[in-house]
Amino acid sequence: MKADAVLILGKELRRYPQRARRELRARAAAASVALRLGASFVANLEARLRGQEHSGASLVAQDLRALGVPEEQVLLQNQTRSTREEVVAARSLVREHAVERLLVLTAAYHLPRVRSYLQDAMPFGGWVVQAPEALIQHANAQERAWIEAAIPDPEIFEQEAWAERGFGWGAKALSPLPRRLREGLEIRAGALFRRVGDR
């Protein structure tokens, strides 16, 4: 799917920070590819979470600059603290910028939950969620190196997928509630457990 815009989802940096940093760098590399293929801008919305020196958004911006992406094609909003909040913000982003085709980038183990959230928030479609590896065939040498460096081995993938299943069960438990209430509860939970840092 050719995208009009790209949303890079965040990654908590407190657990396994080096791995998380590689994942963000890979997402930036894939976004750079998508821009070259015709997307007009890339957005990253992640705030600086408690216990982190930098926000995910600021690190992604740094990586995009290193790849030569012009600043005018980068939209940063240091506001989100959870996947659910990112997806709700994506819905607003699509409306505000008249985006018809949104590419959402995240890790492969994260895809099922993100697809579920997007289907819930934007059932009308107009989006696709992919891992950075999906764009590797169009990557230049630097982009390819960053994407390949973040591909998890099977043990790490299963570890992360297990955690994702736990989050998925929590979301499923809330599924009988109206959508806006579900979103609000998950966003408030993210704010409580991953609130923006004090510095």
N, C-alpha and C positions, 0 to 999 in steps of 0.2 A: 504494500500500500504506500503510495507516494503521499507524504505528509505536508500539510501547510505549516505546522508548528510541532515542536517537540517539548515534552515535559520529562525532565529527569527526576525520578523519585529519589528521596534521600536515603541515607544509611546511617544508623546510629554508630558513632565512632568510639563509644566507651568499651564495647565488647570487641575483642579482636581488632584493634584499631588499624593495624597494618593491612589486614585483609579488607576491612571496610574502606580504607583509603584507595586500595587497588580497584575496588568495585566502583567507587565514584569516578575514578579516573577512566575506567572502561566506559562508563555511561557518557562521560564527556566526549570521549573519542567517537562513540557511536553517534552522538548528537552532531558532532562535526561532520561526519559522513552524511547524515540526513540533511544538514544545511546545504551541503554541496549538491545533493540530489534534488534540491528545490524547496525545502522548508524555509519559511521566512524568518523564524526566530526560535530560540530555545529558552525555556523557562526552568528555573529551579527555585523552589519555595521554602526549603527547609531552614528552620531557625537554628540558632546555636543552642543546643540542648544543655541541660544541667550537666556539669562535669566535662564539658568539651571546651577546648580553647578557641575553636573556630566553628562557624556554622558550616553545614554541608554546602549551602549555597555559595559561600565565599570560596570554598575549596574548588567547587566545580567551575566557578568563574575564573579562578587562577588557571585551571587546566585548559579551559577553552581559550584563554589568552595565549597560553603556551602553544596551542595548536593553530593560532593565527585567526581565530574567529573574531570578527569586529565587535566591539562593545555594543554597537547599536543593535546587534542581533541577539543580545543576551538580556533576558528579563529576570531580575533577582528580586525576590520578596522573602525576607527572613521572617516567616510567619508560621510555618506548619511544624507539628510535633508528632505526627503519626500518619500512617498510610491513609486511614480514613479521612483525615483532614486534608491531605494532599489531593485526594480524589474529589472531595467537595470543592476545593479550590480550583481544581481542573475544570469542573463544570462552570464555574464563574469565568475562568480564563477563556474558555471556548466562546461563551456568550459575549464577553467584553471585546474580544478581538475578532469576532466573526470567523472563528476557525471551523472549517468544514471537515478537516481530516487531521486528527491529533495522534501523534506517535508518542506513546508513553514508554519510557525505558527503565528497566529494573533488572534485577538478577533473575536467572532462570528459575531458581527455587521459589521465588516470590510471585511468579506469574499467575498461578491459580487464584490466589487471594486477591490480587490486584484486578484480574478479570472479573471476579465476582463483585468487587466493590464498584467497578466501572459500570457493569451491567445494571447494578442497583441504582447508581447515581445518574447514568446517562443511557437508559434503555433504548433511546432513539438511535444509538450507534454513532458513527463518525469518529471512531477511535480504534486504535490497535495497540496492544501492549506486547513488547518484545524485549528479549535480552540483547545486550550489545552484540553477541555472536551472530545475530541474524543479519547484521550489516557488514560483517567482516569482509565479505567478497568485494565490497566497494571501498575498503579502507586503504589509506596509504601506509607506508612502512611504520610511521610513528603511531598512528591510530591502531594498526593491527597489533603492534607490540603491547600497547596498553590493554587492548581487549583480551588478547591471549593470556596476559599476566593475571587476569582476574577470573579466568574460568576455573571453577572449583573442582578439586578431585572428588571422586565418588563419596568418600567418607565425609568430607566437609559438606557436600551437597545434601547428604542424608541428615546430617546434624542440623543444618539450617531448615531443611524441609520439615523435620520433626517439630521445630519451634513454630514454623508457619502453620502446621496443622493445629497446634494449640491456639493460635490466634484465630484460626478459622472456626474452631469449635466455639470460641467466645462469641464471634460474630453470629454464628448460627443460633446460639441461645437467645440472641436479641431479635432474630428474624421475625417473630410474631408481632413485634412492635411496629408502629408506623415509621416510614423511612426517616422523616425529620427527627423523630425522637431517637431512633437508633443512631443516626449520625451525631446528634448532640451528645448522647451518652459516651460514645467512643471518643469523640473529640475532647470532651472534658476529662476522660480517663487519660488520654495522651498528654493533656496539659498538666495533669497531676503528677504523672510518673516521669514525664520527660520535659518538665517545664523549662522555659528559656533560662539560660544561665544568668547569674547575678552580675557578672562582669560586663 
